[in-house]
């Protein structure tokens, strides 16, 4: 999940990283609450905003109004600008680059820094590779003191200043399950180091344990009319078959067992949809959509065993689908495990029955599919 700059800075602020004072502006009358001089910055999820004219320094309210009118509703790389971040200006002495990410296949975090910030890091790698440095952070011990001192030396800044930003950045990564946290530029100012920009990408697969955070950020994005939250649903495996029962399971083993039980009960599955690994309400929603696209499906059985998966989130996905698109065929849901009671409550309030016994659930869906043929 990509975050807008203002959202990234909220997380940075919570982690103790100094950021400029600012406010989100979506309507012209809100400019009256902005103190000038100020910087108006387009809130988009694509890179190259500065080069595209998406950042304007305004000395007066009149300049602010002119910049607001030119930016809001315009597009950068095809993305419409729905909000601006108005921030206080900063007295910049030098600019740096600092990021932490998780390299593919690595068991450590990768810290990257550059004494040259404010431009794309790929550009720095070509024009001034000596300015770049990288360190591995062991997730068991976190940021070590020698790493703080190393960064302070490369940036020629106070150790405690470097410590505040570096440990804050690491905290923002870990406490929010981010896959990338980046400050570019990190500015040296009379107030100390200041994060003038924020790029944060959260791990969609961690949504199940950061549900409140994801929901809060999604609501913010929806409120400004920006890009919808993107959650990966590519863990689904869909296999079309030749029967009439649509089968959805949260694991391959349970799914195969249920296939056999459907056959023993005298029917055949129309498809086998296995959600795989850790799943979310969005994955359940997508699984129902794939299954119901099969016109041979006369009834659906959803088989869930909550280990890592949460039954309340599975129920949320089913109920949301029912409300938004309706269920054209009967659905039988067997759920047990993590957050089982909450999941059953959500289903019950939506007038959807759940089963504890797998055999009973299978016989019920086979009977319903037969009657609906």
SULKA-V388514 format. One line per field, one symbol per residue. ss: DSSP state (@ for helix, = for strand, . for the rest). burial: # if it has 24 or more other C-alpha atoms within 12 Angstrom, else .. A space follows every 10 residues. Layout:
BEGIN
ss = ???
burial = ???
END
This chain:
BEGIN
ss = .=..@@@@@@ @@@@....=. .====..@@@ @@@....=== ==........ ....====.. @@@@@@@@@@ @...==..== ...=====.. ...======= =......=== ====...... @@@@@@@.@@ @=======.. ....@@@@@@ @@@@@...@@ @@@@@@@@@@ @@@@@..=== =========. .====...== ==.@@@@@@. @@@@@@@@@@ @@@....... ......==== ....=====. .@@@@@@@@@ @@@@....== ====...... @@@@@@@@@@ @@......== ======.... @@@@@@@@@@ @@@@@....= =======..@ @@@@@@@@@. ...==..@@@ @@@@@@@@@@ @..
burial = ########## ###.###### .#####.#.. #..#...### #######.## ...#####.. #..##.###. ###..#..## ########## ...####### ##......## ########## #......... #######... .##...##.# ##.##.#.#. ########## ####.##### #########. .######### ########.. ..##..##.# #..#.##.## ###.###### ..######## ##.##..##. ##....#### ########## ########## ##.#.##### ######.### ########## ##....#.## ######..## ..##.##... .####..##. ########## ...
END
